[in-house]
C-alpha cells in the first residue's frame, strides 16, 4: 500500500464535537471545541484548547472552570453554529434553543439537551501557539437518566453521539465490542443433566 507523506498538522480524528459552557448560570457562554480528550484516569483529567481571541477564553481563564457537554447528531446544526458565532454579540443559547441547568460543583452551567456533561476545574493553562490548553480535573459528571439502564450502566450507544473529523461532522455508528473483548475467555457451557 502506497502512502503519501504530508507535513505535520492537526489531523487526529475523530474527536468529540463538544459544546463547552463557561461563565455562570446567570451569564453563560458556550463554544464548540474539537480539541479535547482524556489525559489521565486517576485523577480524571481532560483538556480543552481555545484560541485566545475567542470570547470564552478569558471567561475560562478567569473563572478556572468549564463544562464539556457531549453532543448528539440531532444537535449538529446548533453545534456548528456555536463554533462559528461569538458569544460576545450573540446569545447562542437562545438562538439554538438550549436550556441551561446549574452544575453540581462548578459555576458554569450544563446544557440540558446534552446526554453527558463533564464538570471541570482548571489545574493549569499553557499557551501553545494558536491555542491555550486548559488542563483540568473532571470533578463531576451529569448524565441524563434515560441513558442509564437498570444496572446503573451508561449506554452511550443510545445517545447518538456526534464526532468531528477534519472539518466534517459524523454520527457515531454501531458498537463493535467492549474493552478487553479480544482477549476475554469464552464461557464454557455445561451440559444439563
LOZAPA-129282 format. One record per atom (N, C-alpha, C): residue in one letter; atom name; x, y, z. Coordinates in steps of 0.05 Angstrom, whole numbers, always signed. Atoms other than C-alpha are relative to their C-alpha. Layout:
N
  type  atom       x       y       z
     A    CA       X       Y       Z
...
***
This chain:
193
  type  atom       x       y       z
     X     N     +17     -23      +0
     X    CA      +0      +0      +0
     X     C     +18     +25      +0
     X     N     -15     -25      +2
     X    CA     +29     +67     -21
     X     C     -12     +21     +19
     X     N      +8     -23     -18
     X    CA     +26    +126     +28
     X     C     +14     +25      -9
     X     N     -13     -26      +5
     X    CA     +39    +200     +17
     X     C      +8     +11     +27
     X     N      -9     -13     -24
     X    CA     +78    +239     +69
     X     C      -9     +29      -2
     X     N      +9     -28      -2
     X    CA     +47    +306     +90
     X     C     +15     +13     +23
     X     N     -12     -13     -22
     X    CA     +77    +358    +135
     X     C     -18      -2     +25
     X     N     +16      +2     -24
     X    CA     +54    +358    +208
     X     C     -24     +18      +1
     X     N     +24     -16      -2
     X    CA     -17    +382    +220
     X     C     -18     -12     +21
     X     N     +20     +10     -20
     X    CA     -77    +373    +267
     X     C     -19     -20     -13
     X     N     +16     +20     +13
     X    CA    -102    +311    +233
     X     C      -3     -26     +17
     X     N      +6     +23     -17
     X    CA    -122    +266    +291
     X     C     -31      -1      +1
     X     N     +28      +1      +2
     X    CA    -193    +243    +281
     X     C     -11     -28      +4
     X     N     +19     -21      -7
     X    CA    -247    +232    +301
     X     C      +5     +10     +29
     X     N      -1     -11     -26
     X    CA    -252    +277    +361
     X     C     -29      +8      +7
     X     N     +27      -9      -6
     X    CA    -314    +299    +400
     X     C      -6     +28     -12
     X     N      +9     -28      +7
     X    CA    -353    +359    +374
     X     C     -15      +8     +25
     X     N     +12      -5     -26
     X    CA    -365    +383    +445
     X     C      -8     +29      +2
     X     N      +9     -27      -7
     X    CA    -403    +444    +470
     X     C     +11      +5     +27
     X     N     -12      -7     -26
     X    CA    -363    +476    +525
     X     C     -14     +25     +11
     X     N     +13     -23     -13
     X    CA    -401    +521    +573
     X     C     +19     +12     +20
     X     N     -16     -14     -19
     X    CA    -368    +573    +616
     X     C     -16     +24     +11
     X     N     +15     -22     -12
     X    CA    -388    +633    +658
     X     C     -16     -10     +23
     X     N     +18      +7     -22
     X    CA    -446    +627    +706
     X     C     -28      -6     -11
     X     N     +28      +5      +7
     X    CA    -519    +606    +704
     X     C     -14     +26      -9
     X     N     +11     -26      +6
     X    CA    -537    +680    +702
     X     C     +12     +13     -24
     X     N     -14     -11     +23
     X    CA    -486    +698    +649
     X     C     +17     -21     -13
     X     N     -14     +22     +13
     X    CA    -468    +636    +609
     X     C     +10      +6     -28
     X     N      -8      +0     +28
     X    CA    -430    +626    +545
     X     C      +6     -29      -8
     X     N      -5     +27     +11
     X    CA    -420    +566    +500
     X     C     +16      +3     -26
     X     N     -15      +1     +25
     X    CA    -370    +549    +446
     X     C      +5     -29      -7
     X     N      -5     +27      +9
     X    CA    -355    +488    +404
     X     C     +30      -5      +1
     X     N     -28      +8      -3
     X    CA    -290    +452    +418
     X     C      +4     -28     -13
     X     N      -8     +26     +10
     X    CA    -258    +396    +378
     X     C     +25     -10     +13
     X     N     -26      +8     -12
     X    CA    -191    +397    +413
     X     C      -4      -6     +29
     X     N      +4      +9     -27
     X    CA    -207    +357    +475
     X     C      +4     -30      +2
     X     N      -3     +29      -4
     X    CA    -195    +289    +505
     X     C      +7      -6     +28
     X     N      -7      +9     -27
     X    CA    -176    +249    +566
     X     C     +31      -2      +1
     X     N     -30      +1      -3
     X    CA    -104    +256    +592
     X     C      +8     -18     +24
     X     N      -8     +16     -23
     X    CA    -107    +216    +657
     X     C     -26     -13     +12
     X     N     +22     +13     -12
     X    CA    -152    +166    +693
     X     C      -3      +7     +30
     X     N      +0      -6     -28
     X    CA    -133    +179    +766
     X     C     +21     +21      +7
     X     N     +27     -10      +0
     X    CA    -147    +234    +778
     X     C     -10      +3     -29
     X     N     +10      -4     +27
     X    CA    -194    +241    +719
     X     C      +6     +28     -11
     X     N      -9     -26     +11
     X    CA    -163    +295    +676
     X     C      -7      +2     -30
     X     N      +6      -6     +28
     X    CA    -182    +327    +610
     X     C     +14     +26      -8
     X     N     -10     -25      +9
     X    CA    -163    +387    +569
     X     C     -18     +11     -21
     X     N     +11     -13     +24
     X    CA    -192    +437    +520
     X     C     +20     +20      -9
     X     N     -18     -20     +12
     X    CA    -153    +481    +473
     X     C     -17     +21     -13
     X     N     +16     -22      +8
     X    CA    -182    +550    +460
     X     C     +18     +22     -11
     X     N     -15     -22     +11
     X    CA    -157    +606    +416
     X     C      -3     +24     +19
     X     N      +2     -23     -19
     X    CA    -141    +668    +459
     X     C     -19     +22      -9
     X     N     +19     -21     +10
     X    CA    -184    +713    +414
     X     C     -29      -8      +4
     X     N     +28      +8      -5
     X    CA    -247    +672    +430
     X     C     -10     +13     +25
     X     N     +14     -13     -23
     X    CA    -296    +706    +477
     X     C      +2     -17     +25
     X     N      +0     +18     -23
     X    CA    -296    +645    +522
     X     C     +27      -3     +13
     X     N     -27      +5     -10
     X    CA    -221    +643    +530
     X     C      +5     +14     +27
     X     N      -5     -15     -25
     X    CA    -217    +698    +584
     X     C     -20      -8     +22
     X     N     +19      +9     -20
     X    CA    -280    +673    +618
     X     C     +11     -25     +14
     X     N     -11     +24     -12
     X    CA    -248    +605    +628
     X     C     +26      +6     +15
     X     N     -25      -7     -13
     X    CA    -180    +635    +645
     X     C      -5     +13     +27
     X     N      +6     -14     -25
     X    CA    -211    +680    +699
     X     C     -15     -17     +20
     X     N     +16     +16     -18
     X    CA    -261    +630    +728
     X     C     +14     -26      +8
     X     N     -13     +25      -5
     X    CA    -218    +568    +723
     X     C     -19     -24      -1
     X     N     +20     +22      +2
     X    CA    -280    +526    +707
     X     C     -13      +0     -28
     X     N     +16      +3     +25
     X    CA    -318    +499    +647
     X     C     -14     -27      +2
     X     N     +14     +25      +2
     X    CA    -364    +442    +628
     X     C      +2      -9     -29
     X     N      +0     +13     +26
     X    CA    -354    +395    +569
     X     C     -26     -15      -3
     X     N     +26     +12      +5
     X    CA    -423    +377    +542
     X     C      +2     -16     -26
     X     N      -2     +16     +24
     X    CA    -424    +318    +494
     X     C     -25      +4     -17
     X     N     +21      -7     +19
     X    CA    -466    +330    +432
     X     C     -11     -25     -14
     X     N     +13     +22     +15
     X    CA    -514    +286    +392
     X     C      -2      +8     -29
     X     N      +4      -5     +29
     X    CA    -525    +280    +317
     X     C     -23     +19      -4
     X     N     +23     -18      +3
     X    CA    -591    +316    +326
     X     C      +7     +29      +6
     X     N      -9     -27      -7
     X    CA    -552    +376    +352
     X     C     +21     +11     -19
     X     N     -22      -7     +18
     X    CA    -505    +381    +292
     X     C      -1     +29      -9
     X     N      +3     -28     +10
     X    CA    -531    +448    +264
     X     C      +7     +20     +22
     X     N      -4     -18     -23
     X    CA    -531    +481    +333
     X     C     +30      -1      +9
     X     N     -28      +3      -8
     X    CA    -462    +453    +349
     X     C     +18     +16     -19
     X     N     -15     -15     +20
     X    CA    -434    +482    +285
     X     C      -3     +30      +4
     X     N      +6     -28      -5
     X    CA    -468    +549    +299
     X     C     +16     +11     +23
     X     N     -14      -9     -24
     X    CA    -436    +554    +368
     X     C     +30      +1      -5
     X     N     -28      -1      +7
     X    CA    -368    +544    +335
     X     C      +8     +23     -18
     X     N      -6     -22     +19
     X    CA    -374    +600    +284
     X     C     -10     +27      +9
     X     N     +10     -25     -10
     X    CA    -412    +653    +323
     X     C     +12      +6     +27
     X     N     -12      -9     -26
     X    CA    -385    +693    +382
     X     C     -21      +6     +20
     X     N     +18      -7     -22
     X    CA    -419    +698    +449
     X     C      +3     +29      +8
     X     N      -4     -28      -6
     X    CA    -393    +769    +452
     X     C     -24     +17      -9
     X     N     +23     -15     +10
     X    CA    -452    +793    +410
     X     C     -23     -17      -8
     X     N     +22     +18      +6
     X    CA    -497    +732    +403
     X     C      -7     -17     +24
     X     N      +9     +18     -21
     X    CA    -539    +695    +454
     X     C      -4     -27     -14
     X     N      +0     +26     +14
     X    CA    -523    +626    +427
     X     C     -20     -19     +12
     X     N     +20     +17     -13
     X    CA    -568    +592    +479
     X     C     -27      +5     -12
     X     N     +26      -8     +11
     X    CA    -629    +630    +454
     X     C      -2      -8     -29
     X     N      +1      +6     +29
     X    CA    -612    +621    +380
     X     C      -2     -30      -5
     X     N      +0     +29      +4
     X    CA    -601    +546    +389
     X     C     -22     -14     +15
     X     N     +22     +13     -16
     X    CA    -659    +533    +437
     X     C     +11     -17     +22
     X     N     -12     +15     -22
     X    CA    -611    +506    +490
     X     C     -10     +10     +27
     X     N      +8      -7     -27
     X    CA    -632    +504    +563
     X     C     +23      -7     +19
     X     N     -21      +5     -19
     X    CA    -582    +511    +618
     X     C     -11     -10     +27
     X     N      +7      +9     -27
     X    CA    -583    +479    +686
     X     C     +25      +3     +17
     X     N     -23      -3     -17
     X    CA    -538    +490    +746
     X     C     +16     -26      +1
     X     N     -18     +23      -5
     X    CA    -478    +444    +751
     X     C      +0      -6     +30
     X     N      -1      +7     -28
     X    CA    -468    +408    +817
     X     C     +24     +12     +15
     X     N     -24      -9     -14
     X    CA    -397    +432    +832
     X     C     +10     +27     -11
     X     N     -12     -24     +12
     X    CA    -374    +486    +782
     X     C     -22     +21      -5
     X     N     +19     -22      +5
     X    CA    -406    +554    +768
     X     C     -11      +0     -28
     X     N      +9      +1     +28
     X    CA    -411    +542    +693
     X     C     -24     -19      -2
     X     N     +24     +17      +2
     X    CA    -479    +513    +673
     X     C      +5     -24     -18
     X     N      +1     +23     +19
     X    CA    -493    +447    +637
     X     C     -22      +6     -20
     X     N     +21      -3     +20
     X    CA    -535    +442    +574
     X     C     -18     -24      +3
     X     N     +19     +22      -5
     X    CA    -598    +401    +588
     X     C      -3     -19     -24
     X     N      +4     +16     +24
     X    CA    -602    +376    +516
     X     C     +23     -20      -5
     X     N     -23     +17      +4
     X    CA    -534    +342    +521
     X     C      -2     -24     +19
     X     N      +3     +24     -17
     X    CA    -534    +270    +547
     X     C     +20      -3     +22
     X     N     -21      +2     -20
     X    CA    -469    +276    +586
     X     C     +14     +27      +2
     X     N     -15     -25      -5
     X    CA    -435    +337    +617
     X     C     +21      -5     +21
     X     N     -23      +4     -18
     X    CA    -366    +336    +649
     X     C      +7     +27     +13
     X     N      -7     -24     -15
     X    CA    -355    +389    +703
     X     C     +30      +0      +5
     X     N     -29      -1      +0
     X    CA    -283    +412    +701
     X     C     +11     +25     +15
     X     N     -14     -21     -13
     X    CA    -236    +454    +744
     X     C     +29      +1     -12
     X     N     -26      -4     +13
     X    CA    -173    +482    +710
     X     C     +22      -3     +21
     X     N     -23      +3     -18
     X    CA    -108    +460    +742
     X     C     +25     +14     -12
     X     N     -23     -13     +13
     X    CA     -60    +491    +691
     X     C      -9     +10     -27
     X     N      +4     -10     +27
     X    CA     -62    +533    +628
     X     C     +26      +6     -13
     X     N     -25      -4     +14
     X    CA      -9    +538    +575
     X     C      -5      +9     -28
     X     N      +2      -9     +27
     X    CA      -5    +579    +512
     X     C     +19     -16     -17
     X     N     -16     +19     +16
     X    CA     +19    +530    +459
     X     C      +5     +10     -29
     X     N      -2     -11     +27
     X    CA     +18    +575    +397
     X     C     -27     +13      -6
     X     N     +26     -11      +8
     X    CA     -50    +586    +365
     X     C     -21      -3     +22
     X     N     +20      +6     -21
     X    CA     -87    +558    +426
     X     C     +12      -1     +28
     X     N      -7      +4     -28
     X    CA     -85    +559    +501
     X     C     -12     -27      +8
     X     N     +11     +25     -11
     X    CA     -91    +489    +531
     X     C      -7      +4     +29
     X     N      +9      +0     -27
     X    CA    -132    +487    +594
     X     C      -1     -29     +10
     X     N      -1     +27     -12
     X    CA    -114    +424    +632
     X     C     -18      +1     +25
     X     N     +20      -2     -21
     X    CA    -170    +407    +681
     X     C      -6     -27     +12
     X     N     +10     +24     -13
     X    CA    -194    +356    +732
     X     C     -30      -2      -5
     X     N     +29      +5      +3
     X    CA    -262    +326    +718
     X     C     -10      -5     +28
     X     N      +9      +1     -28
     X    CA    -296    +339    +785
     X     C     -28     -11      +3
     X     N     +27     +11      -2
     X    CA    -365    +313    +768
     X     C     -11      -5     -28
     X     N     +12      +7     +25
     X    CA    -407    +283    +712
     X     C     -30      +0      +3
     X     N     +30      +0      +0
     X    CA    -481    +297    +698
     X     C      -9     -16     -23
     X     N      +9     +19     +21
     X    CA    -515    +241    +659
     X     C     -31      +0      -1
     X     N     +29      +1      +4
     X    CA    -586    +242    +630
     X     C      -8     -29      +8
     X     N      +9     +26     -11
     X    CA    -622    +186    +668
     X     C     -12     -19     -21
     X     N     +11     +18     +20
     X    CA    -655    +160    +604
     X     C     +20     -18     -14
     X     N     -22     +16     +12
     X    CA    -587    +132    +583
     X     C     +13     -19     +20
     X     N     -11     +18     -20
     X    CA    -575     +93    +647
     X     C     -19     -23      +3
     X     N     +17     +23      -1
     X    CA    -600     +22    +649
     X     C      -6      -8     +29
     X     N      +9      +9     -26
     X    CA    -630     -17    +708
     X     C     +24      -8     +18
     X     N     -24      +8     -15
     X    CA    -560     -39    +729
     X     C     +18     +24      +6
     X     N     -15     -24      -5
     X    CA    -535     +33    +732
     X     C     +22      +5     -21
     X     N     -20      -3     +21
     X    CA    -494     +27    +668
     X     C      -8     +21     -20
     X     N      +5     -21     +20
     X    CA    -488     +86    +620
     X     C      +1     -13     -28
     X     N      +1     +11     +27
     X    CA    -509     +65    +549
     X     C      +5     +23     -20
     X     N      -7     -21     +18
     X    CA    -471    +115    +506
     X     C      -9      -4     -28
     X     N      +9      +6     +27
     X    CA    -491     +79    +443
     X     C     -28     +11      -6
     X     N     +27     -11      +4
     X    CA    -563    +102    +453
     X     C      -1     +30      -1
     X     N      -1     -29      +0
     X    CA    -542    +175    +459
     X     C      +0     +12     -28
     X     N      -3     -11     +28
     X    CA    -529    +183    +384
     X     C     +21     +22      -1
     X     N     -21     -20      -1
     X    CA    -464    +220    +397
     X     C     +11      +7     -28
     X     N     -11     -11     +25
     X    CA    -430    +262    +343
     X     C     +30      +3      +3
     X     N     -29      -4      +0
     X    CA    -357    +267    +324
     X     C      +7     +19     -22
     X     N     -10     -19     +19
     X    CA    -315    +316    +285
     X     C     +26     -11     -12
     X     N     -25     +10     +13
     X    CA    -261    +296    +234
     X     C      +7     +18     -23
     X     N     -12     -17     +21
     X    CA    -221    +346    +194
     X     C     -20     +17     -15
     X     N     +19     -19     +12
     X    CA    -275    +398    +183
     X     C     -28     -11      -6
     X     N     +26     +12      +6
     X    CA    -334    +350    +179
     X     C     -11     -14     +25
     X     N     +13     +12     -22
     X    CA    -385    +323    +228
     X     C     -10     -28      -8
     X     N      +9     +27      +6
     X    CA    -403    +249    +233
     X     C     -16     -11     +23
     X     N     +15     +15     -20
     X    CA    -454    +207    +270
     X     C     +16     -25      +7
     X     N     -15     +24      -8
     X    CA    -421    +153    +311
     X     C     -18     -25      -6
     X     N     +14     +24      +9
     X    CA    -440     +83    +287
     X     C      -6     -20     +22
     X     N      +7     +22     -18
     X    CA    -455     +17    +318
     X     C     +23      -9     +17
     X     N     -20     +10     -18
     X    CA    -419     -14    +376
     X     C     +14     -24     -13
     X     N     -15     +22     +12
     X    CA    -363     -61    +354
     X     C     +10     -20     +21
     X     N     -10     +18     -21
     X    CA    -340     -91    +421
     X     C      +3     +16     +26
     X     N      -5     -12     -26
     X    CA    -323     -77    +493
     X     C     +30      -1      +6
     X     N     -28      +1      -8
     X    CA    -255     -62    +524
     X     C      +8     -27     +10
     X     N     -10     +26      -9
     X    CA    -217    -127    +531
     X     C     -13     -24     -13
     X     N     +15     +22     +12
     X    CA    -265    -169    +489
     X     C     +18     -18     -18
     X     N     -17     +16     +18
     X    CA    -209    -191    +442
     X     C     +16     -21     +15
     X     N     -15     +19     -15
     X    CA    -174    -229    +498
     X     C     -16     -15     +21
     X     N     +17     +12     -21
     X    CA    -232    -249    +542
     X     C      -6     -29      -7
     X     N      +6     +29      +3
     X    CA    -242    -324    +552
     X     C     -30      -4      -3
     X     N     +28      +7      +4
     X    CA    -307    -353    +527
     X     C      -9     -17     +23
     X     N     +12     +17     -21
     X    CA    -353    -383    +579
     X     C      -7     -27     -11
     X     N      +6     +28      +8
     X    CA    -359    -458    +575
     X     C     -29      -6      +8
     X     N     +28      +8      -6
     X    CA    -430    -484    +572
     X     C      +1     -28     +11
     X     N      +1     +27     -13
     X    CA    -442    -542    +619
     X     C     -25     -14     -10
     X     N     +23     +15      +9
     X    CA    -488    -596    +593
     X     C     -20      -3     +23
     X     N     +21      +3     -21
     X    CA    -554    -600    +631
     X     C      -5     -30      +5
     X     N      +5     +28      -7
     X    CA    -569    -664    +669
     X     C     -29      -7      -2
***
